[in-house]
């Protein structure tokens, strides 16, 4: 059996209005390792008799932007295009494949997925298509109507392997595999969500399948890696799941409770990276610091020590839960754990340790941020934690404010601007680079917020999926229409970023440091 994984092209979404400059309305990320692809390919080749290939359409041919639809939005139109390799460039791989796998995380990719599934079936009518990822698992019937044969719901570590084994055997019985949705003679079969896999049982990332792309893995998520940090980068996951309940996040619904890998399993992954010349890590865990709440302080310290001992530089791209870094007993930052996690040394002329982080302040527009999500603290305490991190000599911090909640208006945006600018001043006073990245409060399938509000959006997800991401507004607030909310976010960005940063962001969908 021939198995093909395809990372689809990027969305390139432009808002065009009369008399105004075009505005890119989504973040565009390309030159990074694709975690789902690396895991799915590793799982597939564990099945005897399965041959595995993969194509990353995002990372190649980034100058190629192909329009696929336009739609009216407020006082203008949204121009939705695919950015990256063309569908036609993968015809030979589709002809070769028996099974095609896609991962669709943001809903904004849905129409690209729909078009590609139709294209793939046209090229190879016998192709079996499986789709995973956050959007697919929570909108399974949508993707089945697109033409997918199977939807992976939840963690695919076990589900994908069992499904491939069943397809290899020629069996048509799938209803005993937990974590699948599919049609059986026109009837939807949904076996539930698969969660709770043993993370030590998952295979190592399939770096060899992507060996030609590894030299291109030279960017982190929000901006650019400092020049004194070695490239390429790898993504490292040491935990899965989350014990928080943020109403805008899919992680708890998708993965369940927080689990973690053993030191031995993490070491194997790090050794694999070194064998491919990778010495820099993008640590992508949602809740790594929450190991402290599980009573696993020693394990977290041991992880940090091992990463340092093996000579890696790293950043926390998802950040730490700020509240976890607060010493409640002494009412101050947890200086010991902060020093362990964020410290660095220079070894043989190379940076070893933490060089940066996304600092998830998130709701700076609220006077008392601690009342919004249980993981947050008051703004003054968050600043104390930030200063403690900066004292370790990190080179860069990005920080956010998630705007567009129902109550947000001019007062909230003014406070957000004030605080983001204060944070930038503090970061720069330590000789580091700061980057404010306001995000839109998105209503996504699978979230607490989505269950409450998804049907109330002015632009329904079924018709306008491109808007369901962190830089567009399918909804307004009590004070703003969608258009006014977009304008308020633009104004906020112009107040917290300089002219060059704004132009780069609005014209390309990419952030840059000052």
N, C-alpha and C positions, 0 to 999 in steps of 0.2 A: 504493500500500500504506500502510495506517495502522499505525503503530508506537506502542505504549504501554509506558512503563516505570512500574512501581508499586513504591514503597518501602513495604514491609508495616508494619503496626502493631507497636509494641513488645511484647515479652513482659513480663508482670507476673506474677511467680511468688511465691506466699506459702506459707510453711510454717506450718501450723496444728496446734497441740498442746494437749491438755487442760490447763487451768490456767495456760497461758503466753500472753503476747502474741503475736499474729501477727507474722511476721518476713518482710519482703521479701528474697528470696534471689537477686536479680540486679540489676545496675546498669542504670538506665534513663536513656538519653541521647536527647534529642529535638531540641533547637533548635540544630542544626548543619547545615552543607551536607553532602549525601550524595555522597561522591566517586564511587562507582560509578554512581549515577544521572547525574551530570553528564558522566561520560565516555561511558557507554553511549549516552545521547541524542545526544551529539556525533558518535559513530561512526555511528549509524543515519542521521542526516540527511545524511551524506556520500554516501549511496546515492541516485542520481537517482530521483525518483518516490516517495520515502518521506516521509510526513508524520509528525511526531513530537509526542507529548504525554507528560506525566509527572504523577504524583500522589505526593506524600509523605504517607503516612497516619500516620507517626509524629508529625509536627510539628503536626498539626491535631487538634482535639477530644480533648485529652489527659485531660479529665475522664471520658471514655467508657471504661469498663473492662468487658469482656464475657467472662464465663467460657466456656472451651471444653473443659476437661477437669479432672478431679481424679484423683489416684493416691496410693496408700499409700506413705509414705516413713518408715522407721524407726518411731518411736512416734507418728506423726501422719499428716497428709495434705498433699500439695502441691496448691495451687489455682492452676492455670494459666489466665491470661486474656490477652486482647488489649487493648492500651491504645492508643487513637487512633481514627482514622476507622473507621466501620463498613464492612463489605464492601458493603452496600447503597448506600453513598454513591458508589460508583464504577461502578454498573451502566451508566450512559449511556456512560462511557468504554470499558467492556468491549464493549458493543454496537458501538461505533464501530471498535474495533481489529481488525486482521487478525493482528497479532503482539503478544504480551505478553512482556515481559522482566522477570525478577526476579533479584535478587542475594541469596544466602543465605550469609552468612559464618559466624556461629556456629551450631553444630549445634542450639542451643537454640531456634532459630526454625523448626525443621523441620516441626513439626505445624501451625504457623500457615501455612506455605507449602503444606502438603498440603491444608488446608481451603480456602485461597484458590484453589488450582489447580482443585479440584473445583467451587467456586462459579463460577469464571470459565468453565469448560467447560459448566456448566449454563446460564449466561447466553448464551454464544456457543459452540455446539458446533464451529464451524469454526475457532476460534481456534488459532493455532500458539503454543506456549509454549516459550520458551527460558529456561533457568536457569543462572546462573553463581555465582561465589563459592566460598570455600574448602570449605564443607561439601558443596555440590553436586558440585564437581569430584572430591572424594575418595570420595563415596558416590553416584556417578552413577546406579546402578541403583535406589537408593532413590527418587530424584526422578523417574526414568522411571516407576516403579510408581505414584507419586503422580499421574501423568498428564501430566507434562512431555513435550514432543516432542523437545527437544534440550537437552543439557547442554554448556555451554561449559567446557572443561577447560584451565585455565591462563590465559594472558593473552588477553583477548577483543578486543584492539585490531584484530587481523587477522581472527580467526575470525568475530566477529560481523558484520563487513562482508561477508565472503565468503558467509556463510550467508544474509544478507538478499538479496544479489545473486542467489544461487541460487534462493531462494524467489520473487523477483520474476520470474525467467525461467520459472518453472513446472517447473523440473527436479526430479527426485527423486534425483539423484546427489549424494551428500554425502561419500562415503568417501575422496575425495581432499583433504578439508579437514582439516588437522591441528588437533586440539584439540576434537573433537566426540565425544559419545557419544549414541547413539539406537538405537531398535529398527527393524529392517528385517524385516517379516513375522515378528515375534516373536523375532528373533535380535538379540542385542546387538552393535552395531558400535561399537568404540572406536578412534578414530584417534590416540590418544596425547595428550600434553600439549603445548600450544603455549607456548613460552618464547622470550625473546630478541628481542622486538620493538625496533625503533629508537625510543627515546622521543621523539626530535625529530619523528617522523612522526605522532605521535598528535595528534588535533585538540584545540583549546582547549576548556575546559569550557563546556558549554551553559548559561551563566548566564541567557540570555534566556528559556529555557524555564521557569526557576524564578524569574523576576523578581518575582513576587508573594510568594514565600517569603523572599527575601533579607532583608527587614527583621527576620525572625524568627531569623536566624542570629546569635544574641547570646550563646551559651554555648560554652565550650570543652568538653573531654571529661570531666574529673573533677569540676570544681566550677564556679566562676563567674569570669568575667573581671573584673579590677579595675575600679573605677568610673572611673578616669582613663584607661582605654583605650577607644579609639573602637570602636563597633560599626556595622555587622555585621562578621563574620569570614568569611574564605575559607580553604579548605584548599589547601595548596600541596605538590605532590610534585615533587622534583627528581631523585630516584633511584628505582630499582626493583630488587628482588632483594636478596640478602644473602649475604655470604661466611662468615657464622658457621654453626654447626651446632647451635644450641640444641635440645635434644631435645623441648621443649614447643611449638615454633613452627612454623607452616606456611609461612612466607615463603620459605625456600630451596627447598622442594619445589614451591611454586606458581609462583615467578617466576625461579628459577635464580640465576645469579651477578649481582653488583651491577653495574648500569649507571647512567649519569647523563645528564642533559640538558645541552645547550649553553647558554651565557649568553644567546645571542640568543633561544632558545626560551623560557627562563625569563622574560626581559624581556617577551615578548609576553603571557605569562599575567599578569604583574604589571600591565601596561598595561590589560589587560582588566578586572582587578579595580578599578583606579582609575576606569575609565569607568563602573562601577556603584556608585561611592561607597564602595568597600571599601578600608580602609587598615590592616587588622589581619589577620595571617596565623596560621593554625594549621598549623605545619610538621609534616607527618605522616610524614616519611621514617623507615624503620626504621633505616637505617645511614648517615645523611648523613656523619657524622664518619669513616666508613671510606674516604672518598675519600682521606684521608691515607695509608692503607695502599696505595692504588693509585698513589701518587706524584702525586696531584692536589691538593696543598696550595694551590698558587696558584689553582686553579679554585675551591676552597672559599672562600678569602679573597675572590676576585672576586665570588662569589655574595653573600657577606655584605655586601661594600661596595655592591653594586648595590641590595640590599634597603634598606640604610640611605639611600643616595642618593635613592631613590624615596619615602622618607618612611614606611615601614611599621613598625608595631609587630608583634612576633611572639612566639610561644612554641614551644618544641620539645615537642610533646605526646607523642611517642614517646621523647624523650630522645636523648642521644648515647651511643655505646658508650664507657663511662667510660675504658676502657683506651686508647682512641684519643687521649684528652686528657692522656696522661702522656708526658712527655719522657724517654724511656729513657736517652738519652745523659747527661743531667744529673740523672737520678733525682729528678724533681720534676714538678709539673703543667706542662703546656705553656702557660705564661702568655700567650704571644703569640696563639696560636689561641683561647684562652679569651676574651681581651680582644676579639678580632675578632668572635667568635660571640655573646658575651653582653653586650657593652657597649651603652650607650644614650646618647642625648642628648635634650634637650627643645628642640623646634623649633616656633616660633610657638605655644608653649603646649601642644604635643602630644608625647606620648612616641614616640620613634623608636628602634627597636632591641628588644632582648630584654627581656621583662617576666617570663618564667617558664619553667619546664621541669618535665617528669617526669624524675626522676633515678633511673635503673634499677638500684638496688642489688640487688634481687631475691632473694638468698639469704643474708640477714643471720643466719639461724638457724644457719649453719655457722661454726665457729670460724675456719677458713681459707676464706673465700669464693672465693679464686682457684682452688681445686681443683674447683669445681662446673661452671663453664662457662669456656671459654678467653677469653671477652671480659671476664671479671671480674678484679678485683685484690683484694689483701688489704684488709680493712676500713679500716685506718689510711690507706692510700693513697687509697681512695675518699673518705674524709673530707677529705683534702688537696685533692682535685679539687673537692669540693663547696664548700669554703671559698674557693677561687680563683674559682669562679662567683659566689658570694655577694658577693665583693669588687667585682664589676662593678655591683652595685646592683639585681639582679633583685628583683622584688616578691614572688614566690612560688615555692616548690618543692614538688612532691609527690614521694613516694618510696615504694618498695614493698618488700614481702617476700613471696615466693611460697611459701606453706606447704602442707603436705600431701604432701610427698615420702614415699616408703616408710619412711624411717628417722625421720621427725619424731615427736617425743613431747614431754613436758613440758619437758625440758631445752632442746630447740630452740626451743620457743615462748617460754620465759623469756628466752633470749638475744635473740630477735627483738624482744621488747618492750623490753628494755634498750637495744638499739641504735636502734630507731625513736624512742624517747624522747630519746636523746642527740642524734639528728639534728634533732629538733624544737627542742631547746634551742639547738643551734648556729645553725639557721636564724633563730630568733627573736632571737638575740644580735646579728644583723646588721640587725635591724629589718624582716625579711621575714616572710611567712606561710609556715608549713609544714603539710603535710597527709600523714599516714601512710595508705597505702592497701594493707593486706594483701590479697593475692589467693590464690585456691585454685590449687594445682598441677593443672591440668586435663589430662586425657588426650584429645587431639583427633585425629580422622582426619587423615591426611596428615603427621603428625609422626613423628619417630623413636620417641618414647614411645608413640604410638598404635599403631605397628606391633608393639611389644613387649607392650603391656599392655592394649589396648582390650578384648580378650576376657576379661580377668580382673576387670573391674569388677562389683561386686555388682548394679548397676543398669545393664543393657545399653543401649547407645545406641539400638538399634532400638525399644525400648519406652519409654525415659525420656530422650529427647533434651534436654528442658528442663534437665536437671542438668548438661549438658556445656557449661559456661561457667566463669567465674572466681570465682564466689561460691556454688557449690553443690558437693556431694561425692557423685559416683556410686560412690566407692570409699573405703576406709579406709586406714590405715597399719599398720605392724607393731605400733603401740601403741594405735591408735584404731579404733573402728568408724566408719562414715560419720557417725552421729549424734554421736559423741564428737569427731570431727574438726570438724564444724560448730560444736559447743559451744566447742572450743578456739579456733577462729577468732573467734567472738563475744567470748570472754574477752580475746583479744589486742586486738581493736578497742576494748574497754572500757578497756584499759590505755593505749592510745596516742591515743585521741580523748577529748574531753570529753563530758559527758552529752548536751548538745544536739546535738553532731555524731553521736553514736551513735544518738540517737532519730531524727534526720533520715534517716540512712542506713538504719536497720532498718525504718523506717515508709514510706519513699518510694523507696528504691533510688538516692538521689542524695546525693553528698557535699557538704559545705560547709566553708568555711574558718572558723576561730575568729572 
